[in-house]
Amino acid sequence: MLVLMTVCLLSNPQSCQEERLNFSYEDASYMGCLIHAQSTLAEWQQSHPAWRINRWRCVARGAVQNPI
């Protein structure tokens, strides 16, 4: 599973980009991804204090076609 995020700079909220987080366990269900993503997103946010997570979603690796 992947977690796709749109993140925006705190200093310039119109400056946004897409980030992708890979989960190490591919067999995770969608619900499992939703549950485990919360702690992963919190860790990402702590290590990137200049950015704000605007939105995110879980997707299967092969299903990513368009940016979020």
N, C-alpha and C positions, 0 to 999 in steps of 0.2 A: 504494500500500500504506500501511497504517497500522500503527504499533506501539502496542498497548494495554498499559499498565503499571498495576499496582497499586503505589502508593508509600505508605510509612508514615513517620510522624514518628519520628525517633530518640528524641526526648524522651518520646514517648507512642506506643509501638508498636501500640496498639489503634486509633489514629487514622489511618485509611487512606483513600485516595481513588484514583479512576481518572484517569489522564493519557493523552492521545493525542498521538503524534508523527506528523506527516505527512512522508512521503518525497516529494521533489520529482519523482521519476521514477515515474510510474504503471505503466509497463510492466514493472516489476521482477517477477521470479518470486518464489515463496515462498522458495526457497532463497537467492536474491539478497537478499531482505529479511532473512533470518536472518543472513547474513554481514555485510551493511552495518549492521544494527541494533546490533551490538555496539559499534561506535565511536560511534554516535549515542547509545546508552544511557550510555556512559562520559562523553561530553560533558555530557549532561543531569545525570548524577550529580555531576560536578565543579561545575556551576553551581547545584546545589541541595543544599548540604552538610547541611542539616537533615533531609533525606529519605533513605530507603533504598528501593531498588527491590526489591519483594518478589517479583513475578512479572511476566512479559511474554509477549506473543505477537504474531505478524504476522497481519494480516487484510486482505482486499481492502476498499476503501472502502465498497462497497455491502453488505457482509456483516455489518456491525456492527449487532447487534440488542440484545444484553444486555450489561450490564457484566461484566467478567471476574471 
